[in-house]
Structures are given as C-alpha cells and as structure tokens.
Amino acid sequence: MGTIVFFIFAILSIAAAWMVVTSKNIVHSALYLALSFSGVAVLYILMNADFLAAVQLLIYTAAVSLMVIFAVMLTLRGDICESNTENKSWFAGALVSGLLFVVIGLVVFTNADWRVLAAPWTSGGSAEDFSLLLLTRYMIPFEAAAVLLTVALVGAVILAKGVNESK
C-alpha cells in the first residue's frame, strides 16, 4: 500500500512541477508550485521524516508559495491570462536539463561511497533537539532572517510597482 501511495504522490509532484514550467498563467504556476511542495511533504512522511515534512509544509508550501503568489499579484501589470508568455528557446532549456540529469545520474550511480555512513549516527538530531536550539541559542538569527525576508519582499514590491512622487 505504501508503494502505491508513494507512486501516486511522486507522479503528482512531478506533474505539478511540469505544470509550473508549462502553464501560461503565472498565478496558476504559483499554485502548481504549492501543490508540488505539498506532494514532496507527503513523500517525506512516507520516508518517516516527519520533521522534514512539517518544515516542507510550513515553510515551502505555506510561506514561500504564498509569498510568491502575493508578489506576483502585487506586481503584475496588464492581463493576467497572458502573464507567462511562451519562450521560443524551450528546446535548448530541455536539452541542457536532460544533459544535467544524465550527468548527475552518472555521478550518483558510479560513486558508491556517499550512500552509507561509515558509522551509525548517534549524536541526537531529533526534531526536539533542533527546536530547542532554534528557539534558545539561535533565536535572534532566526528572527533576523524572518525580518530580512519580509523587508526583501516589501522592497521587491516597491521596486516593481514604482513609487509615486507627489510634490
């Protein structure tokens, strides 16, 4: 049963990622991106990586996807239906992507040393340990990164919309 669920959500994630690239409407592309992120979160759950699934859902699916959607909707000018026009050089992009996929596949399958740790991991690393570090020792950098990302989004919106100079 787990294998069937895995293949369903793997195909869903890949199909949503394909629709991100091929959709002519940029808002639909952003929504497909959120769907792809959600499918990857389910794959993490199937691999018993609950913390990674939670991070995937909270940060990528919720925060990043919504930020992309808001940025697109705030900065978009003109008709939204034709916002993501067709690119004439898609064949070159597909060729480069395919070659990169083949090279990465060759590196992964010809190098066996990366697959197994030399010794079992014994020094913690649970979600509880990580959350304690994040909310105690690294709280200020964590909050500073959140503020920096928010300021960057506001700055991008201001630059994209332009500023009305009233005198």
N, C-alpha and C positions, 0 to 999 in steps of 0.2 A: 504493500500500500504506500509506503514511504517513497518508493521509486516512482510510482505513478504521480504522486503529488509533486515530487522533485521535477519531473519532466514537464508537468503542466505549468509550474511557475517558472521554470527555466525558459520554456518557449514563450510564455507571457512576457518575461523580462526582455528577451531578445526581440520579440515583435514590437514591444513598446519602444525599445531603443531604436529600432528601424524606423518607426513612425516619427520619432523625434527628428530624425535626419530628413525624412522624405515629406513631411507634412508641409503644405503651402501656407498654413496659418500658424503664426508664431505662438499664439496663445495655446493652440492645440498642441504644439510641440512641447510647451512647458508642462501641460497637463500629462502628456505621454511620458515626460521625464519623471514626474511624480509617480506614475504607475510603474515605471521601470524600477525606480528606487524601492517601491513597496514590494515588488516581486523579489528583489535581491534580499530584502529583510526576511521574507518567508524562507528563502534558501538558507539564510543564516540560522533561522530557527530549526530547520531540518538538520543542520550540522551541529546542533546543541550549543551554538554560540549565542546565548540569549542576550548577553550584554551588547554584542555587535549588532544584533537585530534591533535592540532598543535604540542604540545610537543611530542606526540607519533610519529608523522611523522618525525619531525626534529631530535629528539634525538634518539629514538629507531630504527625507520626504516632506517633513513639515517646514523646517526653516529655510533651507536652500530653495526648494521648489516654490514656496510662497514668495520668497524674496525675488526670484526670477519672474514670477507672474506679476507681482506688483511693479517691478522695474519695467517690464515690458509694457504693462498697461499705462503706467505713468508717463513713459517716454515715447509711446507710439504716436506717430502723426499720420494722418490720412486714413485710407480704408484698411481695416484690419484683415479683410479676406485675402488681400494680396500682399501681406506683410512679409512673407518669406518667399521671395521670387526664386524661380528656377536658376540654378547655376549651370553654366554651359560646360564647365570642366569637371563634372561629376565622375567621368570615366577615369581621369587622372587620379582623383582622390581615391576611387575604388581600387585602382591598381596599386597605389602606394600603401593603402591599408592592407590589401591582400599580401603584398610582399612583407610588410612589417609583421603580419600574423604568421607567415611562414618562418621568418627569421626567429621570432620569439618561440614558436613551436620547436624549431630545431635546437635552440639553446636549452629549452626545458627538457626535451626528451634525450638529449645527448649528455647532459650533466646530471649524474645521479647523486652527487654529494649534498645537494640542497634539500632533498626530500626527507632525510632523517636527522634528528638531532643526535649529537654524539652521546649525550647523557640526558636522562629524563629531566624535565623542568620541575624544580622543587621549591622555588622561592616565591610562592604566592602568585599574585597577578589576578586575583579574582575581582569581580565587579565591586565587591565591598572594599577591598584594598584600594582600588583605583578611585572610588568615590570619596573615601576618606582623604586621600592625598589631594584630590581635586578641590574639595571643599574646606581643606585646612591649610596645607602648606602652599598650594598653588592657586589659592582663591583669587588673589589680586591679579596675577597674569590672566587667569580665566575670565574675569570680569573685564579686564582691559581689552582682551581680544574681542569680547562681545561688543563693547562700546566702539572699538575701532571699526568693526564690520558694519555697525549701524551708521556711523559717520561716513564711511565709504559709500554706502548705499544712498544716503541723503545727498552727498556730494555728486554722485553719478546722476541722480535725478535732476539736481540743479543744473549741472552742466548740459544734460540732454535737453531739458526744457528751455533753458536760457533764462536770463534774468531781465525783467522789465525795469528799465531805468527811468523812473519818473522824477522830473525836476520841477 
